[in-house]
Amino acid sequence: MIKIPNGFSFLAAKAGFRYTGRKDLGLILSSVPAASGGVFTTNRFQAAPVQVSREHMQTSPWARAILVNAGQANACTGEDGLRICRTTCELAAQAFGLRPEEVLPASTGVIGQRMDLSAWERGMAGLIDQGAKDDPLIVAQAMLTTDTFPKILWRTIGFKEGTVTLLGMAKGSGMICPQMATMLGFVCCDADIQPDIWQDMLGQAAEQSFNRISVDGDTSTNDCVLGLTNGGGGVRPQKEDLAHLGRELTGLCQELAYLIVQDAEGGTKVVRIRVDGAKDRAQAELAARTIGHSPLVKTAMFGRDPNWGRIVAALGRCGAVFEPGQVRVRIAGREVFQGGTPVMADIDSLLAPYLARQEIPVHVSIGDGPGEYDFLTSDLSLDYVRINAEYRS
């Protein structure tokens, strides 16, 4: 049974933005004002809900609701899109006794389509009429697009003062790239935490999780992670407890990020890339991201081809500073390249059973420095092309 943080309820309804026969509008509602936090896309074309959520959080760090829809992104829709987004927050505020600025909107779907307010009005009426308010899975399902399964996790953390509950959900399977990966993520918590501390915790968690994944190297217009913590559990973590809670929040987000890569559009494998020995963390990150974004590396993984040459070639163009002679490459725990030359003779037959697994580790050492970075990516399959070629069909 899903463990729900105290003071939160969840509603979903059918609005008909793009899908028929399924719920595509969701609401996460806190019974009291909650400290809010947010991490948003770095794409210069920021969707209307991203802009409005930013505005509302700048107006006040306290919020009561997250309002999410699937099927239409309300991105690149100009002033009209902003007007409609603000109107939807007003509709939710009127329906549930909130102030519009207490509503944080989020959208996912096709870019450039104009929102139909009648669909919002229809969906809002459905939220009002909907009785079940204690099942967060209905919101996790309502915000899916090309995902094949809902992504929802929870955990409880015991402190001297009592128990804190964390609940997280996410959507995403394509157009996934770091820089606030292409996804939506929501976290609910019932600890009593001040907004500035909560924002820092959420930002650090996103940096260690959602910002370290890639499916196809594309960053969307709508990416955001929103978090609410409302004090409903009656626990105010002290300094040492906050550090522990921060680690738990990061762990929760890392598990959700893994599920996104696992559900990659057309994907069959999760590739766990680790780069170490770099001069510093930034150099290691450059190397890991370049390898993880490479279509040639990703298609080799799909084809179960231990082609270390593609890994080395991507590393060579990444911009990090290293000596080629110091590079070591391991695939699935087996060293395949060192000192500028291959080290395995019959690499295909030796690695074949390991490359058939659902998760493949790739370890690249580029020197003896302290810099290291971990990164998750997926393979790239024929189905990825089909799914995205038919996305608007």
QUICOR-V632252 format. One record per pair of residues at least 24 apart in sequence whose ideal C-beta (glycine too) atoms are under 7 Angstrom apart, sorted by the first residue. I is the first residue (numbers start at 1). GAP is how many residues later the second one is. Records with the same first field share a line. If there is no record, write none. Layout:
BEGIN
I = GAP ; GAP
END
This chain:
BEGIN
2 = 134 ; 135 ; 152
3 = 151 ; 153 ; 162
4 = 130 ; 132 ; 163
5 = 160 ; 162 ; 183 ; 184 ; 185 ; 227 ; 228
6 = 159 ; 184 ; 226 ; 227
7 = 24 ; 25 ; 183 ; 223 ; 225
8 = 180
9 = 124 ; 125
10 = 123 ; 125 ; 126 ; 128 ; 129
11 = 116 ; 119 ; 122
12 = 118 ; 126 ; 127 ; 130
13 = 110 ; 113 ; 114 ; 117
14 = 109 ; 112
15 = 54 ; 104 ; 105 ; 107 ; 108 ; 111
16 = 103 ; 106
17 = 52 ; 53 ; 54 ; 55 ; 92 ; 102
18 = 53 ; 54 ; 91 ; 92
19 = 52
23 = 115 ; 118 ; 119
24 = 45 ; 46 ; 47 ; 118
25 = 44 ; 98 ; 102 ; 117
26 = 42 ; 113 ; 116 ; 117
27 = 38 ; 40 ; 65 ; 100
28 = 37 ; 38 ; 111 ; 158 ; 160
29 = 35 ; 36 ; 67
30 = 34 ; 35 ; 198 ; 200
31 = 201
32 = 198 ; 200
33 = 29 ; 31
34 = 28 ; 29 ; 30 ; 194 ; 195 ; 196
35 = 26 ; 27 ; 158 ; 159 ; 160 ; 163 ; 194
36 = 25 ; 26 ; 27 ; 68 ; 159 ; 191 ; 192
37 = 161 ; 162 ; 165 ; 190
38 = 186 ; 187 ; 188
39 = 141 ; 163 ; 164 ; 167 ; 185 ; 186
40 = 140 ; 183 ; 184
41 = 139 ; 178 ; 179 ; 180 ; 181 ; 182 ; 183
42 = 137 ; 138 ; 177
43 = 176 ; 177 ; 178
45 = 30 ; 31 ; 176
46 = 175
47 = 26 ; 27 ; 28 ; 60 ; 174 ; 175
48 = 26 ; 29 ; 33 ; 34 ; 37
49 = 25 ; 36 ; 56 ; 57 ; 58 ; 173
50 = 172 ; 174
51 = 31
52 = 30 ; 33 ; 34 ; 37 ; 53
53 = 51 ; 52 ; 53 ; 171 ; 173
56 = 45 ; 47 ; 48
59 = 42
60 = 41
61 = 134
62 = 133
63 = 39 ; 41 ; 165
64 = 34 ; 38
65 = 27 ; 31 ; 33 ; 37 ; 38 ; 39
66 = 38 ; 40 ; 120 ; 160 ; 162
67 = 25 ; 36 ; 38
68 = 38 ; 75 ; 116
69 = 38
70 = 38 ; 39 ; 72 ; 73 ; 74 ; 75
71 = 38
72 = 35 ; 37 ; 38 ; 41 ; 43
73 = 34 ; 35 ; 36 ; 37 ; 38 ; 148 ; 149
74 = 33 ; 41
75 = 36 ; 37 ; 146 ; 147
76 = 35 ; 36 ; 145
77 = 35 ; 37
80 = 34
81 = 34
84 = 31 ; 33
87 = 30
88 = 32
91 = 29 ; 30 ; 33
92 = 32
95 = 29 ; 32 ; 33
104 = 122
106 = 78 ; 118 ; 120
107 = 115
108 = 35 ; 37 ; 63 ; 76 ; 114
109 = 36
110 = 282
111 = 110
136 = 31 ; 33
139 = 30
140 = 29
143 = 28 ; 41
144 = 27
145 = 26
146 = 27 ; 28 ; 119 ; 241
147 = 24 ; 26 ; 116
148 = 115
149 = 114
151 = 105 ; 108 ; 109
153 = 99 ; 102 ; 103
155 = 93 ; 97
157 = 87 ; 88 ; 91
159 = 76 ; 78 ; 82
161 = 74 ; 75
162 = 71 ; 72 ; 73
163 = 70
164 = 25 ; 26 ; 27 ; 69 ; 71 ; 81
165 = 25 ; 68
166 = 82 ; 83 ; 86
168 = 84 ; 85 ; 88
170 = 86 ; 89 ; 90
172 = 88
173 = 42 ; 87 ; 90 ; 91 ; 92
174 = 41 ; 42 ; 91 ; 213 ; 214
175 = 41 ; 43 ; 45
176 = 37 ; 38 ; 39 ; 40 ; 84
177 = 37 ; 39 ; 40 ; 41 ; 42
178 = 33 ; 34 ; 35 ; 36 ; 111
179 = 40
180 = 26 ; 30 ; 31 ; 43
181 = 29 ; 30 ; 32 ; 42
182 = 36 ; 37 ; 38 ; 41
183 = 27 ; 40 ; 77
184 = 40
185 = 25 ; 40 ; 71
186 = 40
187 = 40 ; 62
188 = 40
189 = 38 ; 40
190 = 39 ; 40 ; 41 ; 42 ; 43
191 = 38 ; 40 ; 42 ; 44 ; 46 ; 54
192 = 39 ; 43 ; 44
193 = 36 ; 44
197 = 45
198 = 29 ; 31
201 = 45 ; 48
202 = 25
204 = 42 ; 46
205 = 44 ; 45 ; 48
206 = 47
208 = 42 ; 46
209 = 41 ; 44 ; 45 ; 48
210 = 43 ; 47
212 = 45 ; 162 ; 163 ; 164
213 = 44 ; 47 ; 48 ; 163
214 = 78 ; 79 ; 163
215 = 46 ; 49 ; 50 ; 52 ; 163
217 = 76
257 = 119
258 = 118
261 = 115 ; 116 ; 117
264 = 114
265 = 119 ; 122 ; 123
266 = 115 ; 116 ; 117 ; 118 ; 121
267 = 111 ; 112 ; 114
268 = 34 ; 111 ; 113
269 = 32 ; 33 ; 89 ; 90 ; 91 ; 109 ; 110
270 = 88 ; 89 ; 106 ; 108
271 = 30 ; 89 ; 91 ; 106 ; 107 ; 108
272 = 87 ; 89 ; 90 ; 104
273 = 89 ; 102 ; 104
274 = 89 ; 100
275 = 89 ; 91 ; 97 ; 98
276 = 89 ; 96
277 = 88 ; 89 ; 90 ; 91 ; 92
278 = 42 ; 44 ; 88 ; 89 ; 91 ; 93 ; 94
279 = 42 ; 90 ; 92
280 = 89 ; 91
281 = 90 ; 91 ; 92
283 = 37 ; 38 ; 88
284 = 87 ; 88 ; 89
285 = 88
286 = 32 ; 33 ; 34
287 = 28 ; 31 ; 33 ; 77 ; 79
288 = 85 ; 87
289 = 86
290 = 24 ; 25 ; 27 ; 28
291 = 24 ; 73
292 = 83 ; 85
295 = 85
298 = 79 ; 80 ; 81 ; 82
299 = 81
301 = 59 ; 78
302 = 77 ; 78 ; 79
304 = 48 ; 51 ; 52
306 = 25 ; 30 ; 41 ; 42 ; 45 ; 49
308 = 28 ; 29
311 = 51 ; 53
312 = 25
315 = 49
320 = 46
322 = 44 ; 45
323 = 44
326 = 40 ; 41
327 = 37 ; 38 ; 39
328 = 37
329 = 35
330 = 33
331 = 31
332 = 28 ; 29
333 = 28
END
